[in-house]
Amino acid sequence: MEQRNQTFVSEFILQGLFTQEGYEGMVFSILLFMYLLSLLGNLLIVLLIRCDAHLLRTPMYFFLSHLSLADVGFASSIVPVTLRNLVAQDKIISYSGCLSQMYFFSTFGNSDNFLLAAMAYDRYLAICLPLHYTGLMNRKRCLWMVSGCWLLALCQATLYTSMVSVLSFCAAQKIPHFFCDVYPLIGLSCSDTTAIKMVGMTDGILDILGPFILIVFSYARIFLTVMKVPSSSSKRKAFSTCGSHLTAVILFYGTLCWVYMQPTSENNTLASLMYTVVTPMLNPFIYSLRNNELKSALKRGVGQLRISQTTWK
């Protein structure tokens, strides 16, 4: 009788970004550049906000610092293993390493989702209820909201990882993906996966559609409120404060839908690459290019660094 216990599976083979030989070096260089750019940009935003008392006390930037941390973790849970597999011959990831990657990928990915919703709610309060904004978005409430985002993400990742860990993998060990995602692993299992698929469907409705509906509701109210403002300059100012966040939302949910609406398509690899690498890389540029406060904080930081260097000399 065939043994059907997951303990006999000690490793998986990640099939990688591309199956064609000869492109590994080029893909490795591009991916490494994008990853380093993502780390530099997101960590710079975190550093600027954490070192600036005014920015740190502002709810929008407080949420942004956590979004940048989530993007660092999101990319770091996938890209290093992918880079290793591009230059290695075996392209193997251990069973425990696969579950760990899935756990951290789910944690940081879902925290991105919840934090984007929290930022949309913050913009709604700032524009639609400006007189009550300071009282509603005080320091304590911001801490509770951020803690809730991370806690929900951790619970969701723990649920998925625990359910996958009890699945049986009989013979097929080749994961048709460049990282350990939930659905490719489910496809390899010879266990009954009905329960985890039902959980995934419910989770998609609650944890993905829920925050998305909150974002849509927030921006609908923002749009209606701003359109009632008679001044054109006030309208432009209000919309400009939401432009960066709205761009990040479209990029995040657009690629997310691309990934999970066509799980068997060949384009899924490209969509996953956009979702896991390109989006975290672009977010620092999206939030900083048109943000005068972040630019000013950067100038102050550079100025302080020059003063420190002069003092040491």
N, C-alpha and C positions, 0 to 999 in steps of 0.2 A: 504494500500500500504506500502511496506517495505521502511523504511527510509534509505537513502543511503548517508549520510553525515558523513565525517570523524570526525566531532565534537562530535559524539556520542561514539567514541572510546577514552577512557581515559587511557587505558593501554594495554600492550601486555604481553604474557606469553612466556618466552624464554625456550625452551625445554632442553637446557643445553648441556653439552659435552656428557654425557652418560645417557641413560634411565634406566640402571640397578641400583637397590638400593644396598647400602652397600659399594659402591666404592667412595662415596663422600669424605670421610676423606682422603683417599690416594691421590685422584686426587687434592684435595685442597692443600695438603702439597707439592706435586710435582709442581703444578702451582705457588704457592706462592714462592717457592724456585727459580724457573726459573725467575719469575718476579723481585724478589729482586736482583738476579744476573744480570739481564738485566739493571736494574736501576743503580746498583753500577758500572758496567762496562762502560756503556755509559756516565754516569755523570763524571766518573773518566777521560775518554778521553777528554770530554769537558773541565774539570778543568785543565788538563795538558796542553792542547793547548792554552787555554785562559791565563794561567799564564806564558807561555813561549813565549817571544817576537819573537824568531826565528821561532818557529812552526807556530805562528799566522800569520806571514808574508809570509809563504809558502802556495801557493794556494791549494796544495793537502790536507794539514792539516786544512786549513780554511774550505774547503768543508767537510772534515771528521767531524769537530766539529758540523756542521749543520746537517749532516747525523745522528750523534749520538743523537742530540736533537730531530730530527724527530722520531728516534727509541724509545726514551723515551715517547714521546707523543703518538706514535702508540700503544705501549703496554699498556700505562696508560688509553687509551680511551676504552679498552676492558677488561683487566684482572681484575681490581677491581670489576666491575659489575659481572663478571663471578664467582669470588671468593665468592661474596655475595650470588649469586644464588645457589652455591654448598652447602651452609649450611642453606639457608632459605627454608621454605616449600612452599612459594607462587611462587617464581621464576618470580616475576612480575617486569616489567619496565614500567614506565609511557610513555604516548604518546610523550610528550615533551622530556623526557629523551632518548627515542629511536631515535628521530630525531637528538638530540644533539650528541649522540654516533655515529650515522652515519656520521654526519658532520665532527667531529674531526677525526674519523677513515679515512674518505676519504681525508681529508686535509693532515694528516701526512703520509698516505700511498702513495699518489701521490707525495708528496714532496720527499719521498724516491726515487721514480721512476725518477723524474727529476734530483735530485742531483747525482744519479748514472751515468746518462748520462753526466752531467757536469763534473764529475770526469774522465770519459772516455775521454772526449774531452781535458781535461787538460793533461792527460797522452799522448795523441796523439801529442799535441803541444810540450810537453817536449822532446819526443823521436824523432819525425819526423822533427821538426823545432826548434832545440835547440838554434840556433843563434838568433832567433826572439822571443824566449819564454818569456824572461823577459819583453819585450815591449808589447807583446800580452796579457800576463796574469798579468797585473799590478793590483794594489789594487782596482782601480776604476772599472775595468772590472769584477773582482771577485765579488765585491759588487753588480754590476748590474746582474750578472748571478745568484747569490744566491737569490737576491730579485725577479728575474723573476721566479725562481723555486717555491718559496713560494707563489707568486701571482697567478701563474697558478694553483697551488694546491688549493688555496682558492676559485678561480673562479669555478673550477670543482666541489668542494664540495658544494658550494652555489647553483650551477645549479641543481645538483642531489637532494639536500635536499628540494629545493623549489618545484621541480616537484613531489616528493613523498608527500610533505605536502598537496597537493591539491587532492590526491587520496582518494577515499572512501573505507572504510573498514566496511563491513556489519556485518558479524557474526563471522567469523573465526578470532581469536585473538592469536592463538598459532603459534609462529615463529619457524619453524623447523631448528633452528640454535642457537648457544650460544651467538650471539650478533646481533645487528640490521644492517644487510647488505642490500644493495639495492635490490638485486634480490629476496631474501626471502620475503621482504616486498611487492614487486611487485606481487609475487605469491599469496599473501593474499588479494589483492585488488579486488573489484568488479567493478572498473571503467575500462574504455578503456585505456589500458597501451601501445598501439601501439606507441605513440609519445615518451614515455620515453624509450622504447626498441630501437627505432631507434636512439635516442640520445646516448644510451648506446653503440650501435654498432659503431656509428661514433666516440664517445669518445674513444672506445677501439682502433680504428685505429689511431687516432691522438695522444692521450695522452699516450698510452702504446706502440703501435707498432712504433710510431715515435721515442721516445727516444731509444727503443731497436735497431732500424736500425742505429741510430747515434752511439750507442755502438759497434755494429758489424762492421760498417764502420771504426771506430777509431781503433779497434783492428786488423782489416785486414791490414790497413795501417801500424800499428805498427809492425805487423809480417813481412810484406814485407821489411820494413826499417831495422829491426834488422837482418834479414837473409842476408842482404848485408854487414853486419859488419864482417870483417875477424877475429877479435879477439874473442875467445870462452869466455873469462872472461867478455868481454864487453856485449856479448849476454846474459850471465847469469845474469849480473847486470841489464840489461834492462828488462828482463823478470821478475826478482824478484821484481822490483818496481811495476809491474802490477799484480803480482800473487794474492795479497790480494784482490784487487778490483775485479779482474775477478772471484774469488771464491764467493765474495759477490753478484756479478751480477748473477751467475749461481744459487745460492741459492734463490735469490729474484724472478727471473723470472721463475725458475723451479717450485717453490711452487705456484706462481701466476697462471701459466698455469694449474697446477694440480687442483687448486680451480675452475677456471672458464671454464675449458674444460669439466668438469663432474659435473655440479651443482646439479644433482639429485642422485648422487652416495652416498653410505654410507661412502665411503672413504673421502667425502668432509669435514667432521668434522675434521679428522686427518690432511688433507691438510691445512685447515684454521688455525688449531693450529700451524702447522709448520710456516705458513705465518705470523701470528700475534704475536706469542710468541717466538718460537724457533729462527727464523731469527734475531730479534732484540737482543736476548740473545747472539747469536754466533758472531755477527758482531764485538764487542770489541775484542774478542779473535782472530778473523781472521786478524784484522788490527794491533794488537799489538804483537802477538807471534813472528813474523819474522821482526818486525820493530825496528831497533836499536835506531832510534831517539826518539821514544816514550818510549822505555826502559830507555834511558839516561835521558829523561825528568822526568820519574818516580823516578829514583835514585836521581836526583837533588832535586826533591820535598821532598822526604823522608829525604834527608840530611838537607834541610832547616828547615824541621819540627823538626828534632832532635836538630839543633842549637837553634831554638826558645824555645824548652822545656828546654834546658840547660841554656839559658839566663834568663828565668823566675824563674828557681831554684835559 
